[in-house]
Amino acid sequence: MAKTLAALIASLCIVFSVAAADSKVQSKKPVRPSWSELTQAQQQVLAPLQPDWEQLDSTRRKKWVAIANRYPTMKPDQKERLQARMQAWAKLSPDERREARERYQTLRRQPPRQREEVKKAWEEYKKAAEEYEQYRNTPQSTESAKTAD
């Protein structure tokens, strides 16, 4: 009798936990704003993110909407940079995005002096990359490359 009662209690616990979990799934509110709730202007600005919009949580959606609302007041170079970054972000896999977020958080936790060193190294890298690109695009470097072949 005690074994039967224990089995009945265990079964009821399982049934109630499954029912409770099921009701939580059904009662879960949709994440807002949905893509269709965005204005035409917001959708145009956030177009690179549309394929992933449904996977974004409410906080991230609201941050992107705030950025889209500021977009008309941005300078042309800021708009261009934002669009390029959104497109690059949209191309990343979920693992690459997670890694990028982790690197960003790690950098944020560093003391200001270390962050400044990282920023300086990045600026130097960008400058070197630009100089190399200019070198590659100059007529003399193309001519010397042809004669070297």
N, C-alpha and C positions, 0 to 999 in steps of 0.2 A: 504494500500500500504506500509506504514512504517513497519507494522508488518511482511508482506511478505518479505520485503527487509532485515529486521533484522533476520528472520528465515533463509533466503538464506545465509547471511553472516555467521551465526552461523554454518550452515551445511557445508559450504566451509571450515571454520576453522577446524572443526572436521575431514573432509576428508583429508585436507592437513597435519594435525598433525599426523594422522594415516599413511599416505603415507610417511611422513618424518621419522617416527619411524620405519616403515617397511624397508625403504632404509638403515637406520643405521644398522639394524640387518643384512641385506644382505651384506652390505659393510664392516662389521666387519672382520678384519684380523684374521686368525687363530693364536692361541697362539703358540709361538715357544720356544724352539724346541719341535717338536712332538716326541712321543716315537720312531717312526721309523727313525727319524733323528739322534738318539743317536748311538754312536759306540757300538759294541758288548760288549766291556769292560765296558762302562758306563751303559749299560742295565743290565749287570751282577751285578754290584755294587748296582744299584738302583732298583733291582728287587722287593724288598718289597713295593716300591712305585708305581709300574706299575698299579695296579687297580685304583689308584687315580690320575694318571698322567694327565689325561684329565681335571680334575677339578682344577689343580694347575694353578695359574697365571704365567705370563712370568717371573716375578722377582723371584718367588720361584723356578721355573724350572731352571733358570740360576744359582741360589745359589746351588741347588742340583748337577747340572752338574759340577760346580767348585769343589765341595766336591768329586765327582766321579773322577775328574781329579787329585786331590791330593792323592787319595786312594792308588795308587801304592807306594808312598813314605812314607806312614804311617807305624808305628811300628805295630807288630802283635796285641798287646793289644788294640791299638787305632782302628784297623780294626774291631776287635771283638766287641768293645764297640759301634762303629758306626753301625754295622749290627744289634746288639741287640736293639739299640735305634730306628733304622728305623723300625724294625719289631714291636716293641711296639707301635710306633707312628701309623703304618698302622692299628693296631688293634683297635685304639681309634675311637669312633664315632665322627661325626662332632662337636657335642656339647662339647664332652670331649676335643677335639683339641682346640676349641675356648676358653674354660676355661683355658687350659694350656697356651695358648698364652697370655691371660689376666693376669694370675698369673706371667708369665715371665715379662711382661711389668711393672706390679706393682713392682716387685722386682728390676727391672732396675732403676725405678724412686726413689728408696729409697737411702738415704745417704750411703756412703761407710761403715760407722760403723755398720749400721743396716744390710746391706748385709753380712758383715763379721759375725755378730751374727747368722744370718740365716744359713750361710755356716757352722759355728762351730756346731750349733745344728744338722744340717744334718749329719755331720761327726760323731758326737757322736751317733746318731741314727743308722747309718750304722755299727759302731763298735759294738754297743750293739746287733744288729741283727746278725752280724757275730759270736760274742761270744755265743749267744744263739744257733745258728745253730751248732757250734762246740760242745757245751754241749750236744745237742740232739743226735749228731752222735758219742759220745764217748761210748764205751762198758759199762762202769759203769752206765751211766744214762739209758741205755736201760735195763740193768739188774735190776736196782732199780725200774724202771717203771713196769717190769714184776712181781716183787715180791709184788709191791703195789696193783696189781690187784688181 
